[in-house]
Amino acid sequence: MPHKEDDELERSLLEVRALIETTVALHRSRSRQERLITILPQEYDVVLDTAQELITGARRSIDLVHARQRGPEEQAERTERELIYGAREGVAVRLLSSPELIDEDYVREQLGRQRPVAIRITRIPPLQALIVDRETALVVAHSAVGRRASLIRAPEVMHTLGTLFENVWAQAVPAGERLVFGDRDRAAMARRILGALHASVTDEVAAREQGISVRTYRRHVADIMTLLGATSRFQAGVRAAELGLLPPATRSGPPRGQS
């Protein structure tokens, strides 16, 4: 059952999209302010060129939303995340991703970097956005006329986008915590434990299935609960399901022992 926060988030994102559409129409009638919102050509290389220009020109911060799967016509050698490495030293970079699109190799790559990208995960409707210095944004989303890429400098839209990003970021789960134990084997174990919590498997049975002691299993459970900000095992299982952290076999269907 969707949480109230999820409904509010989706409603907020829809309001942002409506605000962008309205502001586009408004500024079209104001020739002196047309530069505040620019509709970019459909070619995806143009979008990436614009993103690269914004990233290399950033002075303080770069916030990236990655929750929209690129279509076949948008394939390119470059990606927005790779372009981030062209940012100036000292610029704070944050990436907000949907669970389906998170790249765990990219997350691990940040662990060894001197200037890592801060990455968090949450469920958000399809959207791709780059917000630079809270002054300029590049937003790619689907509208009634298809995919639209907009370069935005309108203060009212930037304020709304910035506020929305901060609110979603505060509630999202850090990607490093999603991996829980770091390497692939331990990350896989973490998912199996989350699956056991979601299915209400007893500690004894779950520990035996993992080939570890009950004491070790319970320590892992406590660590996972802390990382997910959960106050109960049930809440941890629900939270894991919401974020897409469960192994495929446990993502749907009732807990064990129930019909």
Backbone bond lengths (Angstrom), bond angles and torsions (degrees), N, CA, C in turn:
res aa  C-N    CA-C-N  psi(-1)  N-CA   C-N-CA  omega(-1)  CA-C   N-CA-C  phi
1 M - - - 1.463 - - 1.536 108.87 -
2 P 1.345 118.56 126.37 1.460 120.68 -176.61 1.516 111.90 -59.66
3 H 1.310 117.63 143.38 1.451 122.40 177.16 1.507 109.76 -82.17
4 K 1.318 115.89 156.57 1.462 121.46 178.39 1.516 110.42 -58.18
5 E 1.375 116.71 -38.25 1.454 120.59 -178.95 1.525 110.99 -63.05
6 D 1.366 117.15 -38.02 1.447 120.60 179.60 1.521 111.06 -64.80
7 D 1.347 116.39 -42.16 1.460 120.54 178.34 1.520 110.74 -62.60
8 E 1.337 116.03 -42.95 1.458 120.07 -179.56 1.516 111.09 -65.19
9 L 1.347 117.09 -38.25 1.458 121.14 179.40 1.514 110.63 -63.73
10 E 1.343 116.54 -48.21 1.459 119.39 -179.34 1.520 110.52 -63.31
11 R 1.330 117.13 -39.18 1.467 120.40 178.92 1.529 109.94 -63.83
12 S 1.328 116.60 -40.52 1.464 120.51 179.84 1.520 111.25 -63.94
13 L 1.343 116.76 -42.13 1.454 120.23 179.39 1.527 111.63 -65.67
14 L 1.317 116.25 -38.14 1.464 120.16 176.33 1.522 110.50 -64.53
15 E 1.333 116.02 -37.31 1.458 119.99 178.30 1.529 110.62 -66.44
16 V 1.348 116.54 -38.14 1.461 119.85 177.39 1.521 110.05 -63.14
17 R 1.337 116.47 -44.95 1.460 119.51 179.84 1.528 110.64 -61.91
18 A 1.327 116.25 -42.18 1.463 119.79 178.51 1.529 110.63 -63.86
19 L 1.343 115.88 -38.77 1.459 120.35 178.92 1.520 110.86 -63.71
20 I 1.335 116.18 -41.75 1.465 120.04 178.24 1.519 110.42 -62.11
21 E 1.346 116.03 -46.42 1.460 119.84 -179.77 1.524 110.89 -60.90
22 T 1.330 116.01 -43.58 1.467 119.82 -179.32 1.518 111.25 -65.08
23 T 1.338 115.83 -42.76 1.461 119.94 -178.57 1.523 111.24 -67.27
24 V 1.342 116.15 -35.89 1.466 119.58 175.98 1.517 109.67 -58.83
25 A 1.328 116.21 -48.92 1.464 120.63 -179.68 1.526 110.74 -62.30
26 L 1.337 116.32 -40.23 1.458 120.97 -178.37 1.527 111.28 -64.14
27 H 1.322 116.34 -47.38 1.456 120.00 -175.39 1.524 113.10 -74.67
28 R 1.326 116.76 -18.21 1.458 119.03 175.07 1.525 111.16 -63.99
29 S 1.331 115.24 -26.51 1.464 119.41 -178.86 1.527 111.52 -91.29
30 R 1.318 116.65 3.32 1.466 121.19 179.51 1.518 108.42 -122.93
31 S 1.322 116.13 91.40 1.463 120.11 -172.81 1.524 112.34 -57.84
32 R 1.315 118.00 -34.47 1.454 120.10 -177.47 1.525 112.47 -73.83
33 Q 1.339 117.82 -13.56 1.459 120.96 -178.89 1.527 112.39 -116.00
34 E 1.320 117.01 11.83 1.460 119.40 -178.01 1.525 112.15 -58.48
35 R 1.324 116.21 -29.50 1.461 119.39 -177.68 1.524 112.97 -68.63
36 L 1.330 118.43 -12.69 1.464 120.43 -178.82 1.523 112.12 -70.44
37 I 1.323 117.79 -29.88 1.458 121.85 174.23 1.519 107.86 -138.11
38 T 1.327 115.86 122.61 1.455 121.59 -178.75 1.525 109.72 -122.13
39 I 1.321 116.65 126.51 1.461 120.99 174.63 1.523 107.68 -84.11
40 L 1.333 116.35 121.73 1.457 120.59 -176.23 1.526 111.52 -83.52
41 P 1.326 117.47 156.38 1.471 121.07 174.54 1.525 110.86 -58.91
42 Q 1.322 117.10 161.96 1.460 122.05 -174.79 1.531 113.22 -72.29
43 E 1.335 117.37 -24.73 1.466 119.23 -177.23 1.528 110.81 -59.31
44 Y 1.349 117.11 127.85 1.456 119.80 -174.36 1.524 111.99 -70.59
45 D 1.328 117.56 -26.74 1.459 119.48 176.49 1.528 111.08 -62.41
46 V 1.334 116.52 -31.20 1.465 120.35 177.12 1.526 109.60 -66.33
47 V 1.330 116.10 -40.40 1.462 121.09 177.88 1.527 109.90 -61.48
48 L 1.334 116.68 -44.94 1.459 120.73 -179.17 1.526 111.46 -67.68
49 D 1.335 117.09 -38.28 1.468 119.82 176.59 1.526 110.46 -61.34
50 T 1.329 115.63 -41.17 1.468 120.29 178.70 1.518 110.34 -65.27
51 A 1.340 116.34 -42.84 1.464 120.75 178.61 1.523 110.75 -61.32
52 Q 1.337 116.63 -42.49 1.461 120.41 -179.92 1.520 111.10 -62.91
53 E 1.315 116.84 -40.98 1.460 120.85 178.96 1.521 111.38 -63.56
54 L 1.330 116.17 -41.95 1.465 120.27 179.47 1.524 110.86 -65.86
55 I 1.324 116.52 -43.05 1.466 121.23 -176.75 1.524 111.10 -65.45
56 T 1.322 117.40 -46.34 1.464 119.75 -178.61 1.531 111.68 -69.34
57 G 1.334 116.74 -21.39 1.458 119.96 179.28 1.514 114.25 -93.51
58 A 1.333 117.49 -3.97 1.460 121.04 -178.69 1.524 111.20 -63.67
59 R 1.326 116.08 139.31 1.470 121.05 -178.76 1.528 112.75 -107.25
60 R 1.339 116.94 -33.01 1.466 119.35 -173.97 1.534 113.57 -124.75
61 S 1.339 116.80 -47.99 1.465 118.12 -172.09 1.525 112.16 -147.89
62 I 1.329 114.27 150.59 1.460 122.58 174.12 1.523 107.16 -133.98
63 D 1.321 116.87 121.12 1.458 122.46 176.10 1.522 108.03 -116.41
64 L 1.325 116.07 126.68 1.458 121.12 -176.19 1.525 110.02 -122.05
65 V 1.326 116.67 130.02 1.466 122.65 174.71 1.522 107.20 -107.12
66 H 1.337 115.38 122.74 1.468 120.69 -178.51 1.523 107.77 -123.48
67 A 1.337 115.81 88.87 1.471 119.64 -177.79 1.520 111.43 -138.84
68 R 1.331 116.23 18.47 1.462 120.47 -179.38 1.519 109.24 -128.18
69 Q 1.338 116.46 122.54 1.457 121.20 178.79 1.528 109.44 -72.41
70 R 1.308 116.53 128.26 1.464 119.72 178.19 1.518 110.47 -71.03
71 G 1.331 115.97 141.96 1.449 121.43 178.00 1.519 111.45 -79.14
72 P 1.366 117.35 168.73 1.471 121.29 -179.25 1.530 112.67 -56.57
73 E 1.334 115.98 -33.45 1.465 119.40 -177.85 1.515 112.18 -76.90
74 E 1.333 117.53 -5.45 1.464 121.28 -176.77 1.528 112.94 -105.64
75 Q 1.311 116.85 7.72 1.452 119.04 -178.69 1.520 110.33 -67.54
76 A 1.312 115.83 137.62 1.463 121.10 179.48 1.517 108.75 -151.92
77 E 1.341 115.24 162.07 1.463 119.53 -179.48 1.523 110.98 -68.73
78 R 1.317 116.67 -29.72 1.460 121.12 -179.29 1.522 110.79 -95.33
79 T 1.317 116.51 155.62 1.453 121.74 170.95 1.524 107.87 -129.75
80 E 1.329 116.16 158.56 1.459 119.81 179.36 1.521 111.01 -59.02
81 R 1.329 116.97 -39.38 1.459 120.19 -177.88 1.527 111.79 -66.28
82 E 1.334 117.13 -36.21 1.459 119.73 177.20 1.522 111.16 -68.25
83 L 1.333 116.44 -34.01 1.456 120.92 179.76 1.525 111.59 -65.32
84 I 1.336 116.18 -24.65 1.460 120.91 -179.19 1.532 111.34 -56.60
85 Y 1.341 116.06 -30.62 1.456 119.42 -177.34 1.520 111.92 -67.88
86 G 1.332 117.35 -8.51 1.448 120.52 176.42 1.513 113.41 -89.47
87 A 1.357 116.52 2.13 1.463 120.07 -179.34 1.527 110.81 -69.49
88 R 1.313 115.73 151.76 1.456 121.11 178.28 1.527 111.45 -64.61
89 E 1.309 115.90 153.61 1.458 120.66 176.63 1.523 109.37 -63.98
90 G 1.325 116.40 134.79 1.449 121.04 178.83 1.512 114.38 96.99
91 V 1.340 117.30 -10.40 1.468 120.38 178.02 1.524 108.73 -80.00
92 A 1.332 116.90 126.22 1.464 121.75 179.89 1.520 109.60 -78.28
93 V 1.344 115.67 128.11 1.466 120.32 -176.57 1.526 110.00 -119.95
94 R 1.350 116.00 129.80 1.461 121.83 177.63 1.527 109.38 -127.95
95 L 1.319 115.73 138.92 1.459 121.83 178.68 1.527 108.82 -123.04
96 L 1.328 116.27 123.90 1.460 122.55 176.92 1.520 107.06 -109.71
97 S 1.351 117.19 120.30 1.461 120.87 -174.00 1.524 111.07 -126.06
98 S 1.317 115.36 153.78 1.463 119.98 171.33 1.526 107.66 -80.92
99 P 1.350 118.65 154.68 1.472 120.68 -178.23 1.523 112.93 -58.23
100 E 1.334 117.40 -35.38 1.457 120.72 -176.46 1.528 112.37 -67.76
101 L 1.319 117.28 -27.46 1.462 120.71 -173.28 1.523 114.06 -105.89
102 I 1.330 117.13 0.82 1.456 118.87 -179.52 1.531 110.09 -66.89
103 D 1.303 116.51 136.01 1.459 122.93 178.64 1.525 107.40 -106.54
104 E 1.328 116.64 106.39 1.460 119.93 -174.30 1.526 112.00 -68.23
105 D 1.331 118.05 -29.78 1.461 119.72 175.58 1.530 109.56 -64.39
106 Y 1.333 116.02 -37.86 1.468 120.39 178.11 1.527 110.23 -65.91
107 V 1.338 115.44 -38.59 1.466 119.96 178.06 1.521 109.91 -63.27
108 R 1.320 116.91 -46.91 1.469 120.55 179.91 1.529 111.26 -62.76
109 E 1.305 115.42 -35.84 1.461 119.96 179.93 1.528 111.32 -59.17
110 Q 1.339 116.37 -33.96 1.461 120.22 -178.43 1.524 111.98 -68.68
111 L 1.334 116.82 -27.05 1.458 120.67 -176.51 1.523 111.94 -61.88
112 G 1.336 116.75 -28.30 1.452 119.43 -177.84 1.519 113.90 -101.87
113 R 1.330 117.08 7.83 1.459 119.78 -177.40 1.525 111.37 -93.79
114 Q 1.334 114.66 147.44 1.460 119.70 178.41 1.526 110.85 -68.86
115 R 1.348 116.20 -34.85 1.466 121.29 177.58 1.530 108.54 -121.17
116 P 1.320 117.84 77.00 1.472 119.93 -175.46 1.524 112.63 -69.85
117 V 1.326 114.67 149.61 1.458 121.16 171.90 1.522 107.42 -79.31
118 A 1.329 117.42 128.63 1.473 120.72 176.00 1.525 107.35 -77.46
119 I 1.331 116.74 125.23 1.463 120.82 -174.45 1.523 109.95 -123.76
120 R 1.332 116.62 131.21 1.459 121.44 174.95 1.522 110.12 -131.59
121 I 1.323 115.01 157.58 1.459 121.45 -174.24 1.516 110.56 -124.11
122 T 1.330 116.05 138.36 1.460 121.05 173.82 1.516 107.86 -160.93
123 R 1.315 116.83 166.61 1.462 120.68 177.46 1.524 108.86 -87.68
124 I 1.316 116.02 119.85 1.452 121.60 178.36 1.525 108.65 -139.66
125 P 1.323 117.27 148.58 1.470 120.81 177.94 1.523 110.59 -60.20
126 P 1.340 117.85 158.59 1.472 121.91 -177.92 1.530 112.61 -54.20
127 L 1.302 115.16 118.55 1.463 120.96 -178.73 1.521 108.63 -162.17
128 Q 1.315 116.02 143.04 1.455 121.78 174.93 1.521 106.16 -128.87
129 A 1.313 117.03 124.29 1.462 119.10 -176.02 1.518 110.75 -147.37
130 L 1.317 115.00 145.72 1.460 123.16 175.58 1.523 106.91 -128.18
131 I 1.335 115.98 118.21 1.465 121.13 -178.16 1.525 107.75 -115.29
132 V 1.321 116.41 120.04 1.467 121.66 -174.66 1.524 110.25 -115.42
133 D 1.325 115.33 122.48 1.465 122.65 175.78 1.529 112.80 56.13
134 R 1.323 116.82 20.88 1.473 122.39 -178.11 1.526 111.77 57.12
135 E 1.329 116.74 19.23 1.465 121.22 -177.34 1.524 112.89 -117.12
136 T 1.330 116.04 -30.64 1.463 121.29 -176.13 1.522 109.39 -136.97
137 A 1.343 116.28 142.55 1.456 120.40 179.39 1.522 110.29 -136.95
138 L 1.315 115.03 145.69 1.455 122.70 170.98 1.516 105.82 -115.22
139 V 1.328 117.27 116.13 1.461 121.98 -175.26 1.521 109.41 -120.03
140 V 1.335 115.76 128.34 1.466 121.69 176.32 1.520 107.18 -119.36
141 A 1.323 116.20 119.30 1.462 120.99 -178.36 1.514 108.91 -150.54
142 H 1.325 115.24 167.05 1.457 120.38 177.15 1.522 108.95 -94.25
143 S 1.322 115.00 135.91 1.459 120.91 177.57 1.521 108.45 -127.06
144 A 1.319 116.08 -171.15 1.463 120.66 -179.01 1.519 111.74 -62.94
145 V 1.326 117.28 -22.98 1.466 120.82 -178.56 1.530 111.96 -102.09
146 G 1.317 116.64 12.46 1.457 120.12 -179.66 1.511 111.81 103.88
147 R 1.352 116.49 -160.69 1.453 119.80 -179.16 1.525 110.08 -68.27
148 R 1.326 114.76 136.68 1.466 119.48 178.43 1.525 109.32 -134.15
149 A 1.324 114.71 130.50 1.460 120.78 175.38 1.516 107.58 -111.21
150 S 1.325 116.10 125.70 1.466 120.97 -176.17 1.519 110.25 -126.13
151 L 1.327 115.90 134.98 1.454 122.57 172.54 1.523 106.56 -99.35
152 I 1.335 116.29 119.44 1.461 120.82 -168.04 1.522 111.39 -120.13
153 R 1.335 114.94 131.67 1.461 121.47 173.30 1.523 110.87 -130.60
154 A 1.322 117.76 3.27 1.458 121.94 -179.18 1.531 109.27 -65.26
155 P 1.338 118.41 120.93 1.474 121.34 -175.22 1.522 113.99 -55.51
156 E 1.350 118.08 -39.21 1.467 119.28 -176.89 1.521 111.58 -66.78
157 V 1.336 116.66 -37.32 1.463 119.85 177.81 1.523 110.27 -72.83
158 M 1.326 117.84 -41.09 1.463 121.13 179.88 1.520 111.29 -61.63
159 H 1.323 116.91 -39.72 1.464 120.12 178.46 1.524 110.59 -61.72
160 T 1.336 116.38 -44.10 1.462 120.25 -179.45 1.520 111.12 -66.35
161 L 1.327 117.21 -43.87 1.458 120.91 178.82 1.532 111.31 -61.96
162 G 1.322 116.44 -44.20 1.461 120.48 -179.48 1.516 112.44 -63.39
163 T 1.323 116.13 -43.63 1.471 120.73 179.33 1.513 110.76 -64.41
164 L 1.334 116.50 -43.44 1.461 120.53 179.64 1.521 110.84 -62.56
165 F 1.336 117.31 -44.52 1.468 120.29 179.92 1.518 110.50 -59.58
166 E 1.325 117.67 -45.17 1.463 120.83 -178.55 1.525 111.05 -62.39
167 N 1.324 117.55 -41.50 1.466 121.37 -179.14 1.527 111.08 -65.36
168 V 1.340 116.81 -43.53 1.459 120.58 179.68 1.518 110.34 -69.01
169 W 1.320 117.19 -41.68 1.473 122.05 -179.86 1.529 110.54 -59.35
170 A 1.308 117.20 -41.22 1.470 121.19 -177.28 1.527 111.63 -63.58
171 Q 1.332 117.71 -28.52 1.461 121.15 -177.01 1.531 113.07 -98.17
172 A 1.325 117.23 -8.37 1.463 121.09 -176.46 1.529 111.04 -79.34
173 V 1.332 115.68 161.43 1.462 122.17 -179.23 1.528 109.79 -96.62
174 P 1.334 118.58 127.72 1.470 120.53 177.12 1.523 111.33 -55.88
175 A 1.322 117.09 134.66 1.459 121.25 -175.64 1.521 111.98 -63.30
176 G 1.323 118.34 -35.53 1.447 120.30 177.69 1.513 111.66 -60.97
177 E 1.328 116.34 -31.37 1.455 120.49 178.48 1.528 110.74 -76.67
178 R 1.319 115.94 -25.58 1.460 118.80 177.05 1.519 110.02 -63.35
179 L 1.344 116.75 -35.53 1.451 120.19 178.39 1.521 111.34 -76.39
180 V 1.302 116.22 -20.88 1.463 126.00 174.14 1.532 113.75 62.26
181 F 1.327 118.75 -59.51 1.459 120.21 -173.76 1.518 113.98 -112.90
182 G 1.335 117.62 5.93 1.453 120.51 172.24 1.512 117.03 95.12
183 D 1.345 118.72 -74.21 1.455 118.63 -174.43 1.528 111.07 -84.73
184 R 1.334 116.49 173.45 1.465 121.52 -173.51 1.527 112.41 -62.47
185 D 1.328 117.38 -44.03 1.466 120.52 -177.10 1.523 110.86 -62.74
186 R 1.319 116.75 -44.98 1.460 119.71 -178.78 1.526 111.59 -72.41
187 A 1.338 116.36 -33.09 1.468 119.26 175.86 1.524 109.81 -63.65
188 A 1.347 116.51 -39.76 1.468 120.25 178.24 1.523 110.10 -64.66
189 M 1.341 117.10 -39.60 1.457 120.22 177.60 1.527 110.63 -63.03
190 A 1.334 115.85 -41.05 1.465 119.99 179.59 1.522 110.62 -59.10
191 R 1.331 116.63 -41.70 1.460 119.53 179.43 1.523 111.07 -65.86
192 R 1.320 116.22 -38.11 1.474 118.63 178.59 1.522 110.49 -65.77
193 I 1.322 116.65 -38.91 1.461 120.04 177.19 1.520 110.36 -64.66
194 L 1.322 117.23 -42.25 1.462 120.84 176.94 1.522 110.27 -61.02
195 G 1.333 116.13 -38.94 1.456 119.94 177.43 1.518 111.55 -63.36
196 A 1.332 115.78 -38.81 1.463 120.15 178.35 1.525 111.06 -66.43
197 L 1.329 116.61 -40.35 1.466 120.13 177.47 1.529 110.65 -63.44
198 H 1.322 115.48 -43.28 1.462 120.03 -179.16 1.528 111.09 -63.86
199 A 1.340 116.33 -34.15 1.467 121.48 -178.38 1.529 112.73 -91.21
200 S 1.337 117.38 3.65 1.472 122.42 178.42 1.526 112.68 59.20
201 V 1.327 116.49 38.18 1.461 121.09 176.09 1.527 108.65 -75.11
202 T 1.331 117.52 141.00 1.463 120.49 -179.54 1.530 110.34 -66.87
203 D 1.326 116.65 155.95 1.460 121.22 -179.35 1.525 111.27 -59.45
204 E 1.322 116.22 -41.90 1.462 120.41 -177.15 1.529 111.39 -62.29
205 V 1.338 115.88 -45.64 1.465 120.06 -179.32 1.535 110.20 -68.06
206 A 1.334 116.35 -45.04 1.463 120.39 -178.25 1.526 111.17 -63.46
207 A 1.334 116.95 -42.57 1.463 120.24 179.36 1.521 110.78 -63.01
208 R 1.339 116.49 -41.11 1.464 119.99 178.76 1.526 110.73 -63.46
209 E 1.348 116.72 -39.99 1.461 120.19 179.38 1.530 111.77 -65.64
210 Q 1.336 116.70 -31.02 1.466 120.95 179.76 1.522 112.29 -85.86
211 G 1.326 116.62 -12.36 1.457 120.03 -178.74 1.509 113.03 73.59
212 I 1.347 116.93 31.02 1.461 121.50 178.81 1.517 108.68 -129.35
213 S 1.331 116.16 168.53 1.455 119.85 179.47 1.525 110.58 -74.77
214 V 1.309 116.98 158.87 1.465 121.52 178.38 1.526 109.52 -61.53
215 R 1.330 116.39 -38.96 1.456 120.27 -179.88 1.529 110.88 -61.87
216 T 1.347 116.97 -44.93 1.465 120.98 178.72 1.523 110.90 -65.12
217 Y 1.330 115.60 -41.70 1.468 120.27 178.67 1.528 110.37 -58.84
218 R 1.329 116.56 -45.81 1.467 119.96 -178.43 1.527 111.44 -66.46
219 R 1.323 117.35 -31.72 1.460 119.88 176.23 1.530 110.44 -66.63
220 H 1.344 116.05 -41.01 1.463 119.79 176.82 1.525 110.93 -63.39
221 V 1.324 115.98 -41.31 1.472 120.44 179.18 1.532 110.08 -60.26
222 A 1.330 116.29 -44.57 1.469 120.42 -179.86 1.526 110.65 -62.65
223 D 1.339 116.69 -40.86 1.467 120.35 178.59 1.526 110.62 -63.03
224 I 1.315 116.64 -44.22 1.465 121.17 -178.59 1.519 110.66 -63.92
225 M 1.330 116.85 -42.71 1.458 120.33 179.03 1.527 111.20 -60.39
226 T 1.326 115.45 -41.03 1.464 119.53 178.94 1.527 110.89 -64.27
227 L 1.336 116.26 -44.56 1.454 120.92 -178.43 1.524 112.56 -64.64
228 L 1.329 116.65 -33.89 1.457 120.89 -179.71 1.527 112.23 -87.59
229 G 1.321 117.32 -4.67 1.456 120.07 -178.43 1.514 112.08 68.51
230 A 1.334 116.63 30.15 1.464 121.59 -177.13 1.529 110.58 -96.48
231 T 1.318 115.77 142.25 1.465 120.55 179.09 1.520 112.46 -99.63
232 S 1.337 117.54 -4.34 1.459 121.35 177.78 1.522 108.59 -148.74
233 R 1.321 115.45 161.86 1.469 119.74 178.64 1.522 110.53 -64.79
234 F 1.308 116.35 -39.56 1.459 119.98 178.89 1.529 110.34 -60.71
235 Q 1.329 116.09 -44.57 1.458 120.16 179.72 1.529 110.74 -63.52
236 A 1.331 116.40 -37.12 1.475 119.85 178.44 1.519 110.37 -63.75
237 G 1.354 116.93 -41.78 1.459 120.49 178.66 1.512 112.26 -64.41
238 V 1.339 116.04 -42.43 1.461 120.92 179.51 1.521 110.03 -65.74
239 R 1.334 115.98 -44.49 1.465 120.80 -179.49 1.527 110.55 -61.65
240 A 1.335 116.48 -41.31 1.460 120.87 178.86 1.520 110.91 -62.99
241 A 1.341 116.65 -39.66 1.463 120.46 178.75 1.526 110.68 -64.95
242 E 1.326 116.76 -41.62 1.464 121.24 -179.88 1.523 111.89 -61.78
243 L 1.325 116.00 -36.37 1.469 121.08 -175.42 1.522 113.02 -91.23
244 G 1.340 116.89 1.39 1.451 119.33 178.83 1.511 113.75 71.90
245 L 1.338 117.20 30.01 1.462 121.24 -176.72 1.520 113.78 -92.85
246 L 1.335 117.69 -7.53 1.461 120.48 -175.59 1.519 111.15 -79.00
247 P 1.356 117.15 151.91 1.466 119.26 173.61 1.526 109.02 -64.92
248 P 1.340 118.80 152.00 1.465 122.23 -174.28 1.517 115.00 -50.51
249 A 1.324 118.05 -38.53 1.459 120.57 -175.44 1.507 113.47 -66.49
250 T 1.334 118.33 -17.78 1.475 120.61 -175.49 1.511 112.46 -112.56
251 R 1.324 119.06 6.48 1.459 120.80 -175.81 1.522 112.68 -77.28
252 S 1.288 117.57 -14.25 1.459 120.22 178.15 1.517 108.62 -143.29
253 G 1.309 115.72 161.34 1.455 119.70 179.31 1.512 111.98 93.75
254 P 1.351 117.01 161.90 1.440 122.68 -177.87 1.504 112.95 -75.46
255 P 1.339 118.65 160.43 1.457 121.83 175.51 1.508 110.87 -61.01
256 R 1.319 116.52 159.54 1.462 121.07 179.41 1.517 111.43 -56.48
257 G 1.315 113.78 143.41 1.453 117.90 177.36 1.497 113.11 86.60
258 Q 1.365 117.82 -3.94 1.442 120.77 177.92 1.496 109.22 -116.14
259 S 1.297 117.23 151.62 1.456 122.75 -178.60 1.509 109.99 -105.11
